[in-house]
Amino acid sequence: MEQLALWEMDKLERCETIIENGLRTFVDVGTALLEIRDERLYRKDYGTFEDYCRERWNMERANAYRLIESSKVILNLSPTGDILPANERQARPLAQLEPDQQREAWQRVIERASDEKITAAHVQSVVDEIKQPSKMDVHYSSESNEWNTPKDIIDRVILVMGRVDIDPCSNSKDNPSVPAGIHFTQEDNGLIQPWEGKVYMNPPYGREIGDWTSYLKEQYEFGRITEAIALVPSRTDTEWFRELSEYPRCFIWGRLKFSGFDNAAPFPSMAVYFGRDIDKFISVFKDIGDVYRRI
């Protein structure tokens, strides 16, 4: 546990007041939870954000993240018009899309609703329409910015860790690209599932990627994950990249050719290692990229 500075205590009190006022609106609550999570304002009394939500508010992690994602949607839609989602259920499906797609989808919802009451099912149907054509776009793969791991990377992951207990971002339960004991697909929402043992993570590459890397780091530091490797884009300008700076990583040479695509990815990739056998990680990955460790 850590002590908070006075200004951090003030911010925590302000955020908690919003939550405590009867969960007045899901936007205010989601924004407050986002601040508490990203700035780790819970750290004085709680080891993880998950513990904070459960013990302070009797709120499961899944509920907290739904509120956070829905509040982000409303903030994105706010400049576009006066009609906004009336509740978290209406906003939730839009969180599956990129910000510009969220605005497009919501506009379609409004146009089609006319005098009818907008429901979460209406919103989800429009979201599904927008997601479907994206399967053919090399810059926006599958349904949620997912790029299936190349076999060469999977083989190296197995060499380093010996096995994979959990793949939290699996492409399929019936025909998974990663041989793991447990596969969580998009329908399972791996962010609300418990992770234990040895984990391989190739997360969705959209704006939600920081949620996945943050959860992986949190679960490893808390001791629930014993070893892990994450395959992520090498986006050195992002906050989530900096949050992983203490862990060794291999900056893979060139551009990976992900499974299911004829062309190489339009971005560089890196493999980040969480575990004690750093020498083995280096020996296995050093022939496909430069391995660095922060000193």
C-alpha positions as CSV (number, residue, x, y, z in Angstrom):
1,M,0.0,0.0,0.0
2,E,1.1,3.6,-0.6
3,Q,0.3,7.0,0.9
4,L,-1.4,9.5,-1.3
5,A,-0.5,13.1,-1.7
6,L,-2.9,15.7,-0.5
7,W,-4.1,16.6,-4.0
8,E,-4.6,12.9,-4.7
9,M,-6.7,12.5,-1.5
10,D,-8.8,15.5,-2.7
11,K,-9.3,13.9,-6.1
12,L,-10.2,10.5,-4.5
13,E,-12.7,12.2,-2.2
14,R,-14.3,14.0,-5.2
15,C,-14.6,10.9,-7.2
16,E,-16.0,8.8,-4.4
17,T,-18.6,11.5,-3.6
18,I,-19.9,11.2,-7.2
19,I,-20.1,7.4,-6.8
20,E,-21.7,7.6,-3.3
21,N,-24.4,10.0,-4.3
22,G,-26.6,7.1,-5.3
23,L,-24.8,6.4,-8.6
24,R,-26.6,9.5,-9.9
25,T,-25.7,9.0,-13.5
26,F,-23.7,6.3,-15.2
27,V,-21.6,8.8,-17.0
28,D,-20.4,10.6,-13.8
29,V,-19.8,7.3,-12.1
30,G,-17.9,5.8,-15.0
31,T,-15.7,8.9,-15.4
32,A,-15.0,8.8,-11.6
33,L,-14.1,5.1,-11.8
34,L,-11.9,5.8,-14.8
35,E,-9.9,8.4,-12.9
36,I,-9.5,6.2,-9.9
37,R,-8.3,3.3,-12.0
38,D,-5.9,5.1,-14.3
39,E,-4.3,7.2,-11.6
40,R,-4.3,4.3,-9.1
41,L,-6.1,6.4,-6.5
42,Y,-7.1,3.2,-4.8
43,R,-3.6,2.2,-3.8
44,K,-3.6,3.5,-0.2
45,D,-6.0,0.9,1.0
46,Y,-6.4,-1.6,-1.8
47,G,-4.0,-3.7,-3.8
48,T,-5.9,-3.7,-7.0
49,F,-8.7,-1.7,-8.7
50,E,-10.7,-5.0,-8.7
51,D,-10.4,-5.2,-4.9
52,Y,-11.3,-1.5,-4.6
53,C,-14.5,-1.9,-6.6
54,R,-15.6,-5.0,-4.7
55,E,-14.7,-4.0,-1.2
56,R,-15.5,-0.3,-1.4
57,W,-18.6,-0.4,-3.5
58,N,-19.7,-4.1,-3.6
59,M,-19.2,-3.8,-7.4
60,E,-17.8,-6.6,-9.5
61,R,-15.1,-5.7,-12.0
62,A,-17.3,-6.4,-14.9
63,N,-19.9,-3.8,-13.8
64,A,-17.2,-1.2,-13.2
65,Y,-15.7,-1.7,-16.6
66,R,-19.1,-1.5,-18.3
67,L,-19.7,1.9,-16.6
68,I,-16.2,3.1,-17.6
69,E,-16.6,2.1,-21.3
70,S,-20.1,3.5,-21.5
71,S,-19.0,6.8,-20.0
72,K,-16.3,7.0,-22.7
73,V,-19.0,6.5,-25.3
74,I,-21.1,9.4,-24.0
75,L,-18.1,11.7,-23.9
76,N,-17.4,10.8,-27.5
77,L,-20.9,11.4,-28.6
78,S,-21.6,14.5,-26.6
79,P,-20.3,17.0,-29.3
80,T,-22.5,15.4,-32.0
81,G,-26.0,16.4,-30.8
82,D,-28.6,16.7,-28.0
83,I,-29.9,13.2,-28.2
84,L,-27.6,10.8,-26.3
85,P,-28.0,7.2,-24.9
86,A,-30.3,7.4,-21.9
87,N,-28.7,4.6,-19.9
88,E,-25.7,2.4,-19.7
89,R,-27.5,-0.4,-21.6
90,Q,-27.9,1.7,-24.7
91,A,-24.3,3.0,-24.6
92,R,-22.7,-0.4,-23.9
93,P,-22.9,-1.9,-27.5
94,L,-21.3,1.2,-28.9
95,A,-18.2,0.6,-26.9
96,Q,-17.3,-2.3,-29.3
97,L,-16.6,0.3,-32.0
98,E,-14.0,2.9,-32.7
99,P,-14.9,6.5,-31.8
100,D,-15.8,7.6,-35.3
101,Q,-17.8,4.4,-35.8
102,Q,-19.7,5.1,-32.5
103,R,-20.9,8.4,-33.8
104,E,-21.9,6.9,-37.2
105,A,-23.8,4.1,-35.4
106,W,-25.6,6.4,-33.0
107,Q,-26.7,8.6,-35.8
108,R,-28.2,5.6,-37.6
109,V,-30.0,4.6,-34.4
110,I,-31.6,8.0,-34.0
111,E,-32.6,8.2,-37.7
112,R,-34.3,4.7,-37.5
113,A,-35.9,5.2,-34.1
114,S,-38.2,8.0,-35.2
115,D,-40.9,8.1,-32.6
116,E,-40.1,4.6,-31.3
117,K,-38.3,4.1,-28.0
118,I,-34.6,3.4,-28.4
119,T,-33.6,0.1,-26.9
120,A,-30.3,-1.7,-26.3
121,A,-31.3,-4.3,-28.9
122,H,-31.7,-1.5,-31.6
123,V,-28.3,-0.2,-30.8
124,Q,-26.7,-3.6,-30.9
125,S,-28.3,-4.4,-34.3
126,V,-26.7,-1.2,-35.8
127,V,-23.4,-2.0,-34.2
128,D,-23.5,-5.5,-35.8
129,E,-24.1,-3.9,-39.2
130,I,-21.1,-1.7,-38.9
131,K,-18.8,-4.4,-37.7
132,Q,-19.6,-6.9,-40.3
133,P,-18.1,-5.2,-43.4
134,S,-14.9,-4.6,-41.5
135,K,-13.9,-8.2,-41.8
136,M,-12.5,-7.5,-45.3
137,D,-10.4,-4.5,-44.3
138,V,-6.8,-5.2,-43.7
139,H,-6.5,-2.1,-41.4
140,Y,-9.4,-3.3,-39.2
141,S,-9.3,-7.0,-38.8
142,S,-12.2,-9.3,-37.8
143,E,-14.9,-7.9,-35.5
144,S,-12.9,-6.2,-32.8
145,N,-9.4,-5.2,-34.1
146,E,-8.2,-8.7,-33.5
147,W,-5.1,-10.1,-35.4
148,N,-4.7,-13.8,-35.0
149,T,-1.2,-14.8,-33.8
150,P,1.2,-16.2,-36.4
151,K,2.2,-19.8,-35.7
152,D,5.9,-18.9,-35.3
153,I,5.1,-16.6,-32.4
154,I,2.9,-19.3,-30.7
155,D,5.7,-21.8,-31.0
156,R,8.1,-19.5,-29.3
157,V,5.6,-18.7,-26.5
158,I,5.3,-22.4,-25.8
159,L,9.1,-22.8,-25.8
160,V,9.4,-20.0,-23.2
161,M,6.6,-20.9,-20.9
162,G,6.1,-24.7,-21.5
163,R,2.4,-24.3,-21.8
164,V,-0.4,-21.8,-21.9
165,D,-3.1,-22.1,-19.2
166,I,-5.3,-19.2,-20.4
167,D,-5.8,-17.4,-23.7
168,P,-8.0,-14.5,-22.6
169,C,-8.5,-13.2,-26.2
170,S,-9.1,-16.4,-28.2
171,N,-10.4,-16.3,-31.7
172,S,-12.4,-19.5,-31.1
173,K,-13.2,-22.3,-28.6
174,D,-13.7,-24.9,-31.3
175,N,-10.7,-24.0,-33.5
176,P,-8.4,-21.8,-31.5
177,S,-5.1,-20.5,-32.9
178,V,-3.4,-20.8,-29.5
179,P,-3.2,-24.2,-27.7
180,A,-4.4,-23.2,-24.2
181,G,-6.1,-25.0,-21.3
182,I,-8.9,-22.3,-21.3
183,H,-10.0,-20.0,-24.1
184,F,-12.0,-16.9,-23.5
185,T,-13.6,-15.5,-26.7
186,Q,-15.2,-12.1,-27.4
187,E,-18.5,-13.5,-26.1
188,D,-16.9,-14.4,-22.7
189,N,-15.3,-11.0,-22.3
190,G,-11.9,-12.0,-20.9
191,L,-11.6,-8.8,-18.9
192,I,-14.3,-10.0,-16.5
193,Q,-12.9,-13.5,-16.1
194,P,-10.3,-14.7,-13.6
195,W,-6.8,-15.2,-15.0
196,E,-4.4,-17.6,-13.3
197,G,-1.2,-19.6,-14.2
198,K,0.5,-19.0,-17.5
199,V,-1.2,-16.6,-19.9
200,Y,-0.6,-15.7,-23.5
201,M,-2.4,-12.5,-24.6
202,N,-2.9,-11.1,-28.1
203,P,-5.5,-8.5,-27.3
204,P,-7.9,-6.5,-29.5
205,Y,-5.8,-3.7,-31.0
206,G,-8.4,-0.9,-30.8
207,R,-8.6,1.8,-28.2
208,E,-9.4,-0.8,-25.5
209,I,-6.0,-2.3,-25.6
210,G,-4.9,-0.4,-22.5
211,D,-7.6,-2.1,-20.5
212,W,-6.1,-5.5,-21.4
213,T,-2.5,-4.6,-20.8
214,S,-3.4,-3.0,-17.5
215,Y,-5.4,-6.1,-16.4
216,L,-2.5,-8.4,-17.4
217,K,0.0,-6.3,-15.5
218,E,-2.3,-6.1,-12.4
219,Q,-2.9,-9.8,-12.3
220,Y,0.8,-10.6,-12.6
221,E,1.9,-8.2,-10.0
222,F,-0.8,-9.5,-7.7
223,G,0.5,-13.0,-8.1
224,R,-2.5,-14.6,-9.8
225,I,-0.5,-15.0,-13.0
226,T,2.8,-16.7,-12.7
227,E,4.1,-16.1,-16.2
228,A,2.8,-14.3,-19.3
229,I,3.7,-13.1,-22.8
230,A,1.7,-10.4,-24.6
231,L,1.9,-9.7,-28.3
232,V,1.0,-6.1,-28.9
233,P,1.7,-3.3,-31.5
234,S,4.8,-1.3,-30.7
235,R,3.1,2.0,-30.1
236,T,5.7,3.9,-28.2
237,D,3.5,7.1,-28.0
238,T,0.8,5.5,-25.8
239,E,0.3,5.5,-22.1
240,W,-0.2,1.8,-21.9
241,F,3.2,1.3,-23.6
242,R,4.9,3.3,-20.9
243,E,3.1,1.4,-18.2
244,L,4.8,-1.8,-19.5
245,S,8.3,-0.2,-19.6
246,E,9.7,-2.2,-16.6
247,Y,9.1,-5.5,-18.4
248,P,11.5,-7.0,-21.0
249,R,10.2,-6.9,-24.6
250,C,11.3,-8.0,-28.0
251,F,10.8,-5.4,-30.8
252,I,10.1,-7.8,-33.7
253,W,11.9,-6.9,-36.9
254,G,9.7,-6.0,-39.9
255,R,6.0,-6.4,-39.9
256,L,4.3,-9.6,-38.8
257,K,2.0,-11.5,-41.2
258,F,-0.9,-12.4,-39.0
259,S,-3.0,-15.5,-39.6
260,G,-5.8,-15.0,-42.0
261,F,-4.3,-12.1,-43.9
262,D,-2.4,-12.0,-47.2
263,N,-0.5,-8.8,-46.4
264,A,1.7,-7.9,-43.5
265,A,0.3,-5.8,-40.7
266,P,0.5,-2.0,-41.1
267,F,2.2,-1.6,-37.8
268,P,5.3,-3.0,-36.0
269,S,4.9,-5.5,-33.1
270,M,6.5,-6.5,-29.9
271,A,6.4,-9.4,-27.4
272,V,6.4,-8.4,-23.7
273,Y,7.5,-10.9,-21.1
274,F,6.2,-11.2,-17.5
275,G,8.1,-13.7,-15.5
276,R,11.3,-14.8,-13.9
277,D,13.0,-16.7,-16.7
278,I,14.1,-13.7,-18.6
279,D,17.2,-15.4,-20.0
280,K,15.0,-18.1,-21.7
281,F,12.7,-15.4,-23.2
282,I,15.8,-13.7,-24.6
283,S,17.3,-16.9,-26.0
284,V,14.0,-17.8,-27.8
285,F,13.0,-14.4,-29.2
286,K,16.4,-12.8,-29.9
287,D,16.6,-14.2,-33.5
288,I,13.4,-12.4,-34.5
289,G,14.0,-9.0,-33.0
290,D,15.9,-6.8,-30.6
291,V,15.3,-7.6,-26.9
292,Y,15.4,-4.8,-24.4
293,R,15.1,-4.5,-20.7
294,R,14.8,-1.2,-18.8
295,I,17.8,-0.4,-16.6
